[in-house]
Amino acid sequence: SNCSCLRGTQFAKLSFSKPFFCHVHEVNAVVRPANVVCSFCHTVIDCYSLSHTSFTYFCPFLLRAHTVTVLFILTCVLVYVTLLEETPQDTTYNTKRGIVASILVFLCFGVTQAKDGPFTRPHPAYWRFWLCVSVVYELFLIFVLFQTVHDGRQFMKSIDPKLGVPLPERDYGGNCLIYDPGNTTDPWHNIWDKMDGFVPAHFLGWYIKTLVIRDWWMCMIISVMFEFLEYSLEHQLPNFSECWWDHWIMDVLVCNGLGIYAGMKTLGWLSMKPYQWQGLWNIPTYKGKIKRIAFQFTPYSWVKFEWKPASNLRRWLAVLGIIFMFLLAELNTFYLKFVLWMPPEHYLVLLRLVFFVNVGGVAMREIYDFMDDPKFYRKLGQQAWMVAAITVTEFLIVMKYDPETIMLPIPFFVTQCWILGILLILCWTLWRFFIRQHLRLL
């Protein structure tokens, strides 16, 4: 069992109980103890829990940083481009190629030199790559933010010539009859019309979000709150105008609900799965080797998230902040494509979702570690910092590029509902963390 003060990395605070050669963890004839004792809580920890990287005993060649190799290959490519390749006389082409080359050089540097995060599977370099992509994406957003509205939209044509043209939003409202008796050909046509590519996307999205958040209540709250946001903002974006059964049956119960259920089942399996790893070359059978390679794409160890929002004011405010940022990132998906004139099926919209899938899990783990033990994790993790900056920058772009849509007055009834909800949260916060504590002291 792991001790509460170790956190898996403080090797300097350990005292060895007895030296022993661990054949499972044999790498370059390094002698490791069979058991260690924490100097603080005196908990005995087995040698499996002290592996600070999951690739150490999988394949030693892949563990190496290969910094010199990457630098040599990069230098050879630059020498070839400089001395052997004739530079085209196309200014636009050279500008695009120079920007892409600069990004690739930065990615090479980051993948080999950036700081590792909390995730090590399938390889630490994979997560360093997405950290560097986060920096590139944030710089791209900052550049777009500093352009005029016209120049920013026309700049998107340099990425795809088909962009830069206003696109109509599809209205999902209209005829909301589940069964339309007036249509003799297909009275269920309203349901089939809603069965587009977004149905499996909703399910898969909430399955992944559940793996990221690792809490059923938080997932359900975010799912329901986003439907309320769609109700509240349908006067701004026609895309939010959906039938009642599309909101609560198709989205909340079917797509989101099944995705959350499947995600919770996966979390249960991951929490019960034994995490004891053996070196690839120490496995005698080919079937075992293939299974070991497949499990390299699963977590090295598992941490159950216990958010406990009502335990203290700091955690309560942190959980509220997480929910707020989640909802803001969800809204940015719709508003960004609206203000930058990108169709929903465009590959840039899909790439943004793939990006958040890869960085969201790391960011949430860093936030949880920062909340759970602020004395050990003295600063917010690098990926969490980047995700927060990206989410805020995206929203600032939306505000700058279409303030008329953002400032459209919310209907009075909707405003009353939101004010009532905010007041209830404030009253509960005052009661739970101030008035109740004061009454206990009396």
C-alpha positions in Angstrom: 0.0 0.0 0.0 1.2 3.5 -0.7 1.8 5.9 2.1 0.1 9.3 2.2 3.2 11.4 2.2 5.3 9.6 -0.4 3.3 10.5 -3.6 5.6 8.2 -5.6 8.5 10.6 -6.2 10.3 11.5 -3.0 13.1 9.0 -3.2 15.4 11.1 -1.0 13.0 10.7 2.0 13.1 6.9 1.9 15.3 4.6 4.0 16.0 1.1 2.7 14.9 -1.8 4.9 17.1 -4.4 3.3 19.0 -4.4 -0.1 17.7 -6.9 -2.6 18.1 -7.4 -6.3 14.7 -7.0 -8.0 14.6 -9.3 -11.1 11.3 -7.8 -12.3 12.9 -4.3 -12.4 16.2 -5.4 -13.8 17.6 -2.5 -15.9 21.4 -2.0 -16.5 22.1 -4.1 -13.4 20.6 -1.5 -11.1 20.1 -2.9 -7.6 16.8 -2.0 -6.0 15.3 -2.8 -2.6 12.6 -5.3 -2.3 10.8 -3.1 0.3 11.4 0.5 1.5 10.1 2.2 4.6 8.8 5.8 4.5 10.8 8.0 6.9 7.7 9.9 7.9 4.7 7.4 8.3 6.9 4.2 8.4 4.7 2.5 5.8 6.3 -0.4 4.1 6.1 0.0 0.3 6.9 -2.7 -2.3 9.3 -2.0 -5.1 6.6 -1.9 -7.7 5.2 1.4 -6.3 8.5 3.2 -6.6 8.9 3.0 -10.4 8.7 6.7 -11.4 8.3 6.0 -15.1 6.3 3.3 -16.7 8.7 2.8 -19.6 11.7 2.0 -17.4 11.1 -1.8 -17.5 9.2 -2.1 -20.8 12.0 -1.4 -23.3 15.3 0.3 -22.2 15.9 1.7 -25.7 12.6 3.6 -25.7 13.4 5.0 -22.3 16.4 7.0 -23.6 15.8 10.7 -24.4 17.5 10.5 -27.8 18.3 14.2 -27.6 21.5 14.0 -29.6 19.8 11.8 -32.2 16.9 14.2 -32.7 19.3 17.2 -32.8 21.4 15.4 -35.5 18.4 14.5 -37.7 17.0 18.1 -37.3 20.4 19.6 -38.3 20.7 17.3 -41.3 17.2 18.4 -42.5 18.1 22.0 -42.1 21.4 21.6 -43.9 19.6 19.8 -46.8 17.0 22.6 -47.1 19.7 25.3 -47.0 22.4 23.9 -49.3 20.7 21.4 -51.6 17.1 22.6 -52.0 16.3 25.5 -54.3 14.1 28.0 -52.5 10.8 28.6 -54.4 10.0 32.2 -55.5 6.5 32.0 -54.0 6.3 34.3 -51.0 3.1 32.9 -49.7 4.4 29.3 -49.9 7.7 30.2 -48.3 5.9 32.0 -45.4 3.6 29.0 -44.7 6.5 26.5 -44.9 8.7 28.7 -42.7 5.9 28.8 -40.0 5.4 25.1 -40.2 9.1 24.5 -39.9 9.4 26.8 -36.9 6.6 24.9 -35.2 8.2 21.5 -36.0 11.5 22.6 -34.5 9.8 23.8 -31.4 8.0 20.5 -31.1 11.3 18.6 -31.5 12.8 20.7 -28.7 9.8 20.3 -26.4 9.4 16.5 -26.9 13.0 15.9 -25.9 13.5 18.6 -23.3 10.2 19.6 -21.7 9.3 18.6 -18.2 7.4 15.4 -17.7 3.8 15.5 -16.4 1.9 13.0 -14.2 1.1 10.6 -17.1 3.8 8.2 -18.5 1.8 5.9 -20.7 2.2 5.0 -23.5 5.3 7.1 -23.3 6.3 10.4 -21.6 7.2 11.9 -24.9 3.6 11.6 -26.1 2.4 13.9 -23.3 5.3 16.3 -23.8 4.2 16.5 -27.4 0.7 17.6 -26.5 2.1 20.1 -24.0 4.0 21.7 -26.8 1.0 21.6 -29.1 -0.8 23.5 -26.3 1.8 26.2 -26.4 1.5 26.5 -30.2 -2.3 26.6 -30.1 -2.3 29.3 -27.5 0.2 31.4 -29.5 -2.1 30.9 -32.6 -5.1 32.1 -30.5 -3.1 35.2 -29.3 -2.2 36.1 -32.9 -5.9 35.8 -33.9 -7.0 37.9 -30.9 -4.7 40.8 -31.9 -6.2 41.0 -35.5 -9.1 42.9 -36.6 -12.3 41.0 -37.1 -12.1 41.1 -40.9 -8.4 40.2 -41.0 -8.8 37.4 -38.5 -11.6 35.7 -40.5 -9.7 36.2 -43.7 -6.5 34.8 -42.1 -8.4 31.5 -41.7 -8.3 31.3 -45.5 -4.5 30.8 -45.3 -5.3 27.5 -43.5 -8.2 26.5 -45.7 -9.3 28.6 -48.7 -12.9 27.4 -48.2 -13.0 29.4 -44.9 -13.6 33.1 -44.5 -17.2 32.9 -45.8 -20.3 33.3 -43.5 -22.1 30.1 -42.9 -25.7 29.7 -41.8 -26.3 27.8 -38.6 -28.6 24.9 -38.7 -31.8 25.2 -36.6 -32.5 22.1 -34.6 -35.9 23.3 -33.4 -39.0 23.6 -35.5 -41.4 20.6 -35.5 -40.9 18.9 -32.1 -43.5 16.2 -32.5 -41.9 12.8 -31.7 -44.6 11.1 -33.7 -45.9 13.2 -36.6 -49.2 11.7 -37.8 -49.3 14.2 -40.7 -46.4 12.6 -42.4 -47.8 9.3 -43.7 -44.5 8.3 -45.3 -42.5 8.3 -42.1 -44.2 9.6 -38.9 -40.9 9.2 -37.0 -39.0 11.5 -39.3 -38.2 14.0 -36.6 -36.2 11.4 -34.6 -34.4 10.2 -37.7 -33.5 13.8 -38.6 -31.7 14.2 -35.3 -29.7 11.0 -35.8 -26.6 12.6 -37.3 -23.0 12.3 -36.6 -23.3 14.3 -33.3 -25.1 11.4 -31.6 -22.1 9.1 -31.4 -19.9 12.1 -30.9 -22.0 13.0 -27.8 -21.7 9.5 -26.4 -17.9 9.2 -27.1 -17.4 12.7 -25.8 -19.0 12.1 -22.4 -17.4 8.7 -22.1 -14.0 10.5 -22.4 -15.1 13.3 -20.1 -16.1 10.7 -17.4 -12.6 9.2 -17.6 -11.2 12.7 -17.2 -13.4 13.9 -14.3 -13.7 10.4 -12.6 -16.9 11.4 -10.7 -20.5 10.6 -11.6 -22.0 13.6 -9.8 -19.8 16.2 -11.4 -20.4 14.7 -14.9 -24.1 14.7 -14.4 -24.1 18.3 -13.1 -22.0 19.5 -16.1 -24.3 17.6 -18.5 -27.5 19.1 -17.1 -26.0 22.5 -16.7 -25.0 22.6 -20.4 -28.6 21.9 -21.4 -29.7 24.8 -19.3 -27.1 26.9 -21.0 -28.5 25.9 -24.4 -32.0 26.9 -23.3 -30.6 30.2 -22.0 -28.6 31.1 -25.1 -30.7 29.8 -28.0 -31.6 33.5 -28.7 -27.9 34.0 -29.6 -27.1 30.8 -31.5 -29.8 29.1 -33.5 -27.7 25.9 -33.1 -28.9 25.8 -29.4 -32.6 25.8 -30.4 -33.5 22.1 -29.9 -36.7 20.3 -29.1 -37.4 19.4 -25.5 -36.9 15.7 -26.1 -33.7 16.4 -27.9 -32.4 18.2 -24.8 -33.5 15.8 -22.1 -34.0 12.4 -23.8 -31.5 12.3 -26.7 -28.8 14.3 -25.0 -29.0 13.9 -21.2 -30.5 10.4 -20.9 -29.3 8.6 -24.0 -26.1 10.0 -25.3 -24.6 11.7 -22.2 -26.1 9.2 -19.8 -24.9 6.1 -21.6 -21.5 7.7 -22.1 -21.2 8.5 -18.4 -22.4 5.0 -17.5 -19.8 3.4 -19.8 -17.2 5.7 -18.4 -18.0 4.8 -14.8 -17.8 1.1 -15.7 -14.4 1.6 -17.2 -13.3 3.5 -14.1 -14.4 0.7 -12.0 -12.4 -1.8 -14.0 -9.3 0.4 -13.9 -9.6 0.9 -10.1 -9.8 -2.9 -9.6 -7.1 -3.9 -12.1 -3.8 -5.1 -10.6 -0.9 -2.8 -11.5 2.1 -5.0 -11.4 4.3 -4.7 -14.5 7.0 -7.0 -15.9 9.7 -6.2 -18.4 8.9 -7.1 -21.9 12.0 -9.3 -22.4 11.3 -11.1 -19.1 8.0 -12.5 -20.4 8.6 -16.0 -21.9 5.6 -16.4 -24.2 4.6 -14.4 -27.4 1.1 -14.1 -26.1 2.3 -12.5 -22.9 4.5 -10.1 -24.8 1.6 -9.0 -27.0 -0.6 -8.6 -24.0 2.2 -6.5 -22.3 2.5 -4.3 -25.3 -1.3 -3.8 -25.4 -1.4 -2.9 -21.7 1.4 -0.3 -22.3 -1.5 1.9 -23.5 -3.3 1.6 -20.2 -2.4 3.7 -17.1 0.7 2.7 -15.1 -1.2 3.1 -11.8 -4.6 4.4 -10.9 -5.6 7.3 -8.7 -9.3 7.6 -7.6 -10.5 11.2 -7.6 -12.3 12.1 -4.4 -13.3 15.7 -5.0 -15.1 16.2 -1.6 -16.4 19.6 -2.5 -18.2 20.1 0.8 -15.2 19.3 2.9 -13.8 22.9 3.0 -14.3 26.2 1.2 -11.1 25.9 -0.9 -12.2 22.6 -2.4 -15.8 23.9 -2.9 -14.6 26.9 -4.8 -12.2 24.8 -6.8 -14.9 22.4 -7.9 -17.1 25.3 -8.9 -14.2 26.7 -10.9 -13.7 23.4 -12.6 -17.4 23.1 -13.6 -17.3 26.7 -14.8 -14.2 26.2 -17.0 -15.7 22.9 -18.4 -18.9 24.7 -19.4 -17.0 27.6 -20.9 -14.8 25.3 -23.0 -18.0 23.6 -24.2 -19.6 26.9 -25.2 -16.4 27.9 -26.9 -16.8 25.0 -29.3 -20.0 26.4 -30.7 -19.2 30.1 -30.5 -15.7 29.8 -32.0 -17.0 28.2 -35.2 -19.8 30.8 -35.3 -17.6 33.8 -35.1 -14.7 32.4 -37.3 -17.2 31.0 -39.9 -16.2 27.4 -39.6 -18.7 24.7 -40.5 -19.3 22.1 -37.8 -17.9 19.3 -39.9 -14.6 21.1 -40.7 -11.5 19.3 -39.7 -10.3 22.2 -37.6 -13.3 21.7 -35.3 -12.5 18.0 -35.0 -8.8 18.7 -34.4 -9.7 21.0 -31.5 -11.8 18.3 -29.9 -8.9 15.8 -30.4 -6.6 18.3 -28.8 -8.8 18.7 -25.7 -9.2 14.9 -25.4 -5.4 14.5 -25.1 -4.7 17.5 -22.8 -7.8 17.4 -20.6 -6.9 14.2 -18.7 -3.4 15.6 -17.8 -4.8 19.0 -16.8 -7.5 17.4 -14.6 -4.9 15.2 -12.8 -2.7 18.2 -12.2 -5.6 20.2 -10.8 -6.6 17.3 -8.5 -3.0 16.9 -7.2 -2.8 20.7 -6.6 -6.1 20.6 -4.7 -5.4 17.4 -2.8 -2.0 18.2 -1.5 -1.1 21.9 -1.9 1.9 21.5 0.4 3.6 19.0 -1.9 2.3 20.4 -5.2 3.2 24.0 -4.6 2.1 25.3 -8.0 -0.5 24.5 -10.7 0.7 22.0 -13.3 1.9 23.2 -16.6 -0.8 21.5 -18.7 -3.5 22.7 -16.4 -2.1 26.3 -16.7 -2.1 26.0 -20.5 -5.7 24.6 -20.7 -7.0 27.4 -18.5 -5.2 30.1 -20.6 -6.5 28.5 -23.9 -10.1 28.4 -22.6 -10.0 32.1 -21.5 -8.3 33.2 -24.8 -10.9 31.4 -26.9 -13.7 33.2 -25.0 -11.9 36.6 -25.5 -11.8 35.9 -29.2 -15.5 35.3 -29.2 -16.2 38.5 -27.3 -14.1 40.6 -29.7 -15.2 39.1 -33.0 -19.0 39.2 -32.3 -19.9 41.4 -29.3 -23.3 42.0 -30.7 -24.3 38.3 -30.4 -22.7 38.0 -27.0 -24.5 41.1 -25.7 -28.0 40.1 -26.9 -30.2 40.5 -23.8 -31.2 37.3 -22.1 -34.9 36.8 -21.7 -36.2 38.1 -18.4 -37.5 34.7 -17.2 -34.1 33.1 -18.0 -32.3 35.9 -16.1 -34.5 35.3 -13.1 -33.8 31.6 -13.1 -30.0 32.2 -13.2 -30.1 34.9 -10.5 -32.1 32.5 -8.3 -29.6 29.7 -8.9 -26.6 31.9 -8.1 -28.3 33.2 -4.9 -29.0 29.6 -3.8 -25.3 28.7 -4.3 -24.2 31.8 -2.4 -26.6 31.1 0.5 -25.6 27.5 0.7 -21.9 28.5 0.7 -22.4 31.0 3.5 -24.4 28.5 5.5 -22.0 25.6 5.0 -18.7 27.3 5.5 -19.4 30.3 7.7 -22.7 30.3 9.6 -22.6 26.6 10.4 -19.0 26.7 11.5 -19.8 29.7 13.7 -22.8 27.9 15.3 -20.6 24.9 16.1 -18.3 27.1 18.1 -21.1 28.5 20.2 
